[in-house]
Amino acid sequence: MASRYSIHPHIWQRLYRGPLGPSADALVALLEEQGYCPHRIAIHVRVAAAVSCWLERQGGGAAALTPEGLARYTRSRRRRGRLHQGEAVALRKLLAFLRARGVAPAAAPAPPQSALQQVAEAFERYLVRERGLARATVRNYLPIVRQFLPECFGRGPLRFAALTPADITRFVQRHAREGSVGRARLLVTRLRVFLRYLRLQAAIATDLAACVPSVAPWDLADVPKSLARGAVRRVLADCDRRTPAGRRDYAILLLLARLGLRAGEVVGLTLDDLDWEAGRLNLRSKGGRRDQLPLPADVGAAVAAYLQCGRPPCASRRLFLRLRAPWGGLADGSSLSILVARRLARAGIQAPHTGAHVFRHTLATDLLRHGASLAEIGALLRHRSPNTTALYAKVDFAALRPLALPWPGGGR
């Protein structure tokens, strides 16, 4: 094992001889299972050996790895030279590993929560349990609590009964112009939900949600932003399918481009969602719905190639995994949008929007140009309302041209 990880035998001896010796093999096995490369495993082993020697000099076992003891070790390590790259991360992972095995003392209890934290956590539970919102959606609602309450009460007590309609209006006026119209509409929507929650909890006596100003709905004022013709083909061709990264990204981009999936839907896919016999894909869609889509042959072939020659061996059931250790599913939809932006840039494509949703808009636009009806497009994209699909009628310039009025004073 020493030669396998390019670690001098005396480091292994120091590790096995010290208090952490009985946990050494389990630590290495865990790191291998999580996909760490030999170089990273070597760093973790050296850190574990150094900690084990320090514990031995202290005359105690791993029970000395309390927060105070860990601070003493870090100070002694820095006196002998600063921590090298990767050692701080390895130290945190080692401590979590030892705590999970019951070797090191459990983490100290968290300090008492502030009133703001208590309100935020109670609001989060309400959104999940009562409203049935997905965790990703809930994360977008919580910032309004941490922004609205400090601006109204500062560091003082949260006196909800003192809130007035003027407080609501001033807050919206301060922040509504900080971004796009869509961002402003999300701001007032989340604020209304929070104020209704306060009314439900009897924290306020009046319906302050009715005092939140409305933002003009300009849903149909813009044209869907899509990629230029041929751009999808270029970005797919740029994926090097001889590499694990290329196979994974190619399969992800095909799901976005051929089926119009949302970023969160791709991230949430699991191995159990693939019905190979029926040629079907099971989706957890927006709003907690369960949908089924046919799996096209080229998409299925790309996913199968990734599973056979690109996906690392991992206990996770998530379909698409990270490329770096520790192996696991992609974090959220934003990580997928970052992947898309990187692939568009590498292919040299100037996109009006670099998020994953641009492929959904491009699919709808291309289908409309090739004669698909709005009802067919809405069914594929799983729109709940026909008004959502109606936005794409604005890109059908051939059908709209006869409706255009002649320019005043121009020729016939």
N, C-alpha and C positions, 0 to 999 in steps of 0.2 A: 504493500500500500504506500510505503514511503516513496518508492520510485514512481508510482503511478501519479502522484500529485506533486512531484518535485519538491518534497519537503525533507530536510535532513533528518536522519533517524533519531538524533538526540532530541528533536522537537517532539516527536511522537513519544519518546521515553518520558519527557517532562510532563506531557499531557496525561499519559496513562498512570504515571506515578503519583500525580496529585489528586486532590479531592474530586476533580471532574473526570477522572479516568473511567469510572463505570458508565458514564454517559457518552463517551467519545464515539464509539461505533454507531450509536443511535443518531448522534448529531450528523455524522458523515452520511449515513443512510438517508436521513431526511433531506439533506442538501442535494444528494443525487436524485432523489425522487422528485424534487421540485425543479430539477433541470439546471442546476448551477454548473458552470463549466469548471474544469479542474483548477484553473487559476483562482477562481473565486472560492472554491472549496479550500484551497491551500491557505488563503487569507483567513478564513474562518477557523481553520485548525490552528494557525499560529496565534490568533487572538485567544482561542480557548486554552492553548498551552500557557500563554502569558498570564491569563487570569488564574489558571490552576496553580501555577508557581507562586503567584502573589498570595493566594489563599493559604498555601502551605506555609509561606513565611509568616503569615499572620497567626498561624497556629489554630486555624478554624476551618470548617468546611464551607460548603456552598451556602450555609445559613447566614454567612457574613455578607452575602450579596443583597443587603438592604439598600435603599436609596442612599443612605449615608455611607455605607461601605463602598458602593459603586463610585460615589463621588471621591472617596479617598483613593481608590484605585486609579481613577482618571487623573487625579492630581499627581500621583506618583509616576504614572506613565508619561505625563507631559514634562515632568522634571527631567526625565531621561531622554526627551526628544518628543516632538509633536507627533500626534497620531497620523499615520500614513493614510493615503487614499483607500477607502473601503473599510478601514478598521472600525470607525465609529458605527457604521451600519452593521458590521459583523458583531460588534459588542451588543448592540440592541437586540439583534436576532438571537444571539446566544442567551441573553437574559430571558427573553420570551420563551425560548425552548426549555430552559431549566425550570422556569415557573410552571410551564405546562406539564412537566414531568413531576412536579412537586419537590424538586431538588432545591430550588431557591425559594425564599419566602415570597408570598404573593405580593402583588403591587399594593402600595399604600392606598387606603381609601381616598376617593376623590374629595376635594374640599367641598364644603357646603355650596349648593347652587345658589346663584343670585336669583332675585325675583324675576329678572328678565329671562334667565335660563329656564326657570320653572314654567313661565308662561309659554315660552317657545316649545318646550317638550310636551306640555299639555295640548297645545294647538296641533302639534305634529300627530299625537295620538288620535285627536279628533278627526283629522283629515284622513288618517289611515283606517280607523275603525268605523267611524260614522259615515264619512263621505265615500270611503272605498277607493281613494286615490292611490295610484301607483307610487312607489317610493321615489322614483325619478321626478314625478310631478310634485310630490310633497317638498322635495329639496328646493324647488323653485318658489314655493310659497313662504318658506321660513325667513328669507332675508327681509321681508316686509316688516316682520315683528321686530327684528334687530335694528331696523332703520327708523321705523315710525315711533316706537316707544321712547328711545333715547332723545329724539328730537322734541317730543312733547313734554317729557318729564326730566330730562337730563339724568343726573345721578341720584335724584331724589326718589322717594317712594312712588310706586305706580298707583296713582289715584285716578282710576278709570272714570269714576263718577264726575271728575272735573273736566273731562273731554267735552269740547264744544264743536258745533259745526264749523266755526271759524278755524279751529285747529286742523280739521280735515281739509278744508279748502286751501289753507296756506301750505300744507304739506304737498298736496297735489300740484299746486302752482309752482312750488320750488323744483319739483322733480319731473314734471311732465315733459319739459323741453330738453331733458338731458339726452334723449335718444330719439329713435324713430317713433312714428305714430303707433306702430304695433307694440313697441316697448311701453309707451304711455298707457295703452289700453290694458296691457297686462298688469301694470302698476295699479290702476284703479280697480281691476277685477280682484286682485289679491287683497287689496285693502278692504273691499266690500265683504269678502269672505271672512276676513279676520274680525271685522266689526260685527258681523252677524254671529260669529262665534262668541264674542264678548256678550252680546245680548242674550244668547242661549244660556250662557253661564251666569246670567244675572249680574254681570260685572258693570253693565251700563243699563240705564232704565229706558232710554229712548233708542229708536232705530236710527243710529248715526250712519248706517250703510246707505240710507236714502239721501244723505247729504253729500255723498262722494260725487264730484262733478263727472260728467260723462265726456268721453273723447269721441269726436266725430268719426263714424265708421266709414273709412275710405277703402273698404275691402276690394272694390272693383275699380279703383283709380289707377291701378298699375297693371302691367303686363307680366305674366309669369316669366321668371328669369330662367332660361334654358341654355344648354350648350349649343355651339354652332354645329352645323351638319358635319358629320365625320369625326367630331371630337371624341365621342364615346368609343369609336373604333380605334382611334389613336391611343387613348389612355389604356385600353385593354391590350393593345399590341405592345405597349411599353412594359408590361409586366413580364419579367423573366421567369417563365414557368419551370425553369430548371432548378430554381431555388425554393426552399420552403416559404420564404416571404412572398415570392412572386406567385406561388400557387394559392396561398391564402388570400392575398389581395385580389387576385384575378377572380376567385370564387365570390368574394364579397362584392366586387364591382359588378359582376354579372347579376347578382341578386338585386342590386340597386337599379341596374339599367334595364333588365328584362322584366322584373316583377314590380318595380317601383316601391320596394320596401322602404320603410322609414328606418332611420339609424338605430333607434331603440329596438325595433323588431329584429334587426340583424344581430345586434349584440345579445339579445335575449334568446336566440335560437339554441336549442340543445340537440344532442344526438338523438333523443327520443322524438323530436319533432319531424324527423325525416321518415316518411313512409315510402320505402323503396318499392315495395310490391305494387302499391297503388299509384306510384309516381306523384306523390302529393306532399305538400309542405304544410305543417300545422303551425299557426302563428298565434302569439299572444299580442293582440293589437291594441291600439289606442283605446283608452276607456275600459280596459279589462276584458275586451271581447276576445273570443276564440274564433279565428278564421282559418279556412283551408284554401290553398292555392295549388293549381297544377304545377308540377316541377318540370320545366322544359328540359329536353334532352341535353342541350349544351350546358345548362346550369347544373344539372345533375352530374354530368361528366366532370365538370370543374370541381364540384364539391367532393366527388369520389376521389379525384386525383389528389386533392389536399388531404383527405383522410388517410389515403394509402401512403403518400410520400411526403407530406408536409406537416401534418399535425403531430406534435411531440406526444410520447406516451405519458398520459396524465390521468389522475383519478377524477378530474373535473368532467362533468357531463356537458359543459358548454361546448358549442360547435367550434367557434373560432377562439383561439387562445393567443395570449401574448407571445411575442417572439423571444422575450428574455425572461430569465428566472426572476422570481418564482413563477412557474407556469400557472396559468389560471385564465379565466375569461377576461375579455376586454372590459374596462371599467364601466363605461357608459356610452351614450350616443355621441357625446362630444369627442371621445377618443376616436370614434369611427370617422367623424367629420374631419379631424386632424389628419387621419390616414388618407382620406379623399383629397384634401387640399395638397398633401405632399405628392400624391400620385399625379394630380393635375399639373402641378408645377414641374415635375420631372418630365412629363410628356410635352411641356412647352405650351400648354393650353391656357389662354387668357379667358377665365371664366367670370361671368358677372356675379357669381356667388360660388364660393368654394366649399360649402357644406355638402353633406351627403344628400340633402333634399334636392339639389340641382339635378340629380339623375331622375328623380321622380317627376319633376317638371319637364325634363327633356323627353321622357317616355310619353307623357301625355301629349306634348306638343307634336311629336313625331306621329303618334297614332292618329291625331286629328288631321294632320296633313295627308295621311294615307287613307282617309275616308272613314275612320271609325266615328261612331256617334258619341255624343256626350254621355249618353246612358251607359254605353259599353265602357267608356273610359272611367266613369264613376264606379262601375262594378269592379273593374280591375284594381283601382286604387282604394276601393272600399270606403268611399265617401258616404257619410251618413245623410248629408243633405245635397240635393241637386244644385243648390246655390254655390256650393264649394266647387263643383265641376264646371259650373257656368263661367267661371273666371277664364277658362281656357278657350272659350268661344272668341275671345278678343285676339287670339293669335291666328285665327282662320281668316287671313286677309282676303283670300279668293272669294269666300262667301260674304264677307262684309263689304267688298268693293261696290257691288250694285246698290248698296244702301247709302253710299256716300252722296251727299248733296253737292251740286256743282259750285265751284268757287264764284262768289259774287263778282260780276264783271268779266269773268273769264270766258274763254271760248267754249263752244259746245263739244 
